[in-house]
């Protein structure tokens, strides 16, 4: 029998976007939390890639508010990740434009910021990179719970945790971490290959 504490340590498996969106439209708070949790790294990654570290939290909140208000009109669940990327990118551009109005920029810096009122699309190379990153996050979330936790501890945390600490938390022998890590990464690679990851 699992204890409540152990159940809390195990991450919830993600639902499909269509199911989460349908539940959100019905007012399901847990579905909203799961949807935001699923895409928070994607949303944050855009201001981070643009060097807007101080603005990332504000942009994240603005994108979530936009999502909350526009969710009833979203027709295609598959379009959600791209929609989130575009909204986040536009909010970054808007924030840069406002900052440009407040501060006199040098000519060379001003060239990097689109003109006011520009409906700039997310550059293709950034869009492709963001889609690959989200694909990896989705596949990691679909790994068996122990593999998912190990991959997150080894590769998603900064600084990376030592094997001894990971072994203790997962209830494994330290010497088995390398072998299990290899199997987990093999599963990850295989699934990414099926999805056409390059």
Protein Blocks (a to p, Z undefined) as FASTA:
>chain_A
ZZfklmmmpccddddfklmmmmmmnopaklmmmmmmmmmmmmmmmmmmnopmmlmmmmmm
mmmmmmmmmmmmmmblklmmmmmmmmmmmmmmmmmmmmmmmpccdfklmmmpccehiacd
cdfklmmmmmmmmmmmmmmmmpcfklmmmmmmmmmpccdddfklmmmmnopafklmmmmm
mmmmmmmmmmmmmnopZZ
